[in-house]
Amino acid sequence: MQPIAHPKVTPAKNEPGRVTRPFNFSAGPATMPLAVLQRAAAEMCNWHDANGKPSGMGVMEMSHRGKAFGSIVQHAEASLRRLLLVPEEFHILFMQGGGLAQNAIVPLNLCGPAPGKPAVDFVLTGSWSQKSWQEAAKYSAPHIAASAQESAFHDIPDPATWQLSAGARYVHICSNETIHGVEFQSLPDLRALGSEAPLVVDFSSHVASRPVDWSRVGLAFAGAQKNLGPAGLTLVVVRDDLLGAALDICPSAFNFKNIAANASMFNTPPTYGIYMAGLVFDWLEQQGGIVAIEARNIEKAALLYQAIDASDLYFNPVNPGCRSRMNVPFFLREPALESAFLQGAEQAGLLQLKGHKSVGGLRASIYNAMPLEGVQALVAFMRSFERTRA
Ligand SMILES: *Cc1c(COP(=O)(O)O)cnc(C)c1O
């Protein structure tokens, strides 16, 4: 067997074997923990099991029905359940299609089995919840229970003011708006608001960055490419009693009941993505789990928001009570300096800081895998840019 050439590494403090790389603030696909990439690289051509027994195959070459991959998917699922404290009555599904496909797959699964378009409630807090609301109209009668549009999506409407429909099939929220940078700091308690409907949560861009109160959730979904691994994998966590309400037209391969009954193997799941997510979960456990990573995320976000708020050049328009810890949009009071900022940042090894085209400005996505030093380097660059330009 050919020996595997490992990537050249320059050890640095805190993270043994750290390669010197630029800091990537992309909103997604996003930066990965380097240790995960290195482990995947080392195992690329010959995966070995927990006892060190080589399989003679790379993970992407394995049958999804084989013993080796079976152990990989079981490990990933068990790790996630442990990390996020997912209760037994919830199924963990690994799917394809990304977050956007779930905007159709969720109503296709929850709006039957009788034909017709039942009411579904939406809380609009930014681009992503708006997209979900628009797509749902094909399969349901979507109702806007609350919208933050008037505040230009810089706020989250107080749940006490939501106009929830009687008999809605579900209530949809996006718990972290990746573009507008607003995040629910706690999930709404629908029962306390007088609704019996299950809460559906798009947690694509902050999954695994903080604990989840599953007692308030019916279903949560996430595309993987922000906080879990490579694009192509979609995570769905769904409570058992919500299975079996699919519309007839729901594609079999997207029917949660089929997927749950077949342990995510109704058809070929995104095997390599599941493997990579499993490595990310291992890494999260090594970091001390979700509570420890949350504490780091709080520290990173506080550092960046404090630097923005203390400056005369930068500002963030979001109500401080609902600012995202993961996606920090910010703007220059002199927008003409934007391209100089981006150019200087890139030269300083700070990549992908351009804001989303729909809102403009700048955005730093600081997911789990962004180390504190990355945020420190960004803040240092912002200060020096302000000193020399403003
Ligand atoms: C990125 C993102 C999505 C879309 O994911 P795709 O995988 O591109 O379909 C959906 N919701 C949120 C909140 C996101 O950040």
The ligand as an SDF file (V2000), in Angstrom:
LIG
                    3D

 15 15  0  0  0  0  0  0  0  0999 V2000
  -27.8180   28.6720    3.6720 C   0  0  0  0  0  0  0  0  0  0  0  0
  -29.1910   28.6290    4.2210 C   0  0  0  0  0  0  0  0  0  0  0  0
  -30.2180   27.9220    3.5850 C   0  0  0  0  0  0  0  0  0  0  0  0
  -30.0920   27.3230    2.2040 C   0  0  0  0  0  0  0  0  0  0  0  0
  -29.3480   26.2550    2.1190 O   0  0  0  0  0  0  0  0  0  0  0  0
  -29.0770   25.5530    0.7000 P   0  0  0  0  0  0  0  0  0  0  0  0
  -28.2870   24.4020    1.1490 O   0  0  0  0  0  0  0  0  0  0  0  0
  -28.3390   26.5260   -0.1490 O   0  0  0  0  0  0  0  0  0  0  0  0
  -30.3780   25.1720    0.1110 O   0  0  0  0  0  0  0  0  0  0  0  0
  -31.4480   27.8830    4.1980 C   0  0  0  0  0  0  0  0  0  0  0  0
  -31.6750   28.5160    5.3530 N   0  0  0  0  0  0  0  0  0  0  0  0
  -30.7090   29.2230    5.9720 C   0  0  0  0  0  0  0  0  0  0  0  0
  -31.0210   29.9120    7.2580 C   0  0  0  0  0  0  0  0  0  0  0  0
  -29.4420   29.3030    5.4270 C   0  0  0  0  0  0  0  0  0  0  0  0
  -28.4850   30.0070    6.0370 O   0  0  0  0  0  0  0  0  0  0  0  0
  1  2  1  0
  2  3  1  0
  2 14  2  0
  3  4  1  0
  3 10  2  0
  4  5  1  0
  5  6  1  0
  6  7  2  0
  6  8  1  0
  6  9  1  0
 10 11  1  0
 11 12  2  0
 12 13  1  0
 12 14  1  0
 14 15  1  0
M  END
$$$$
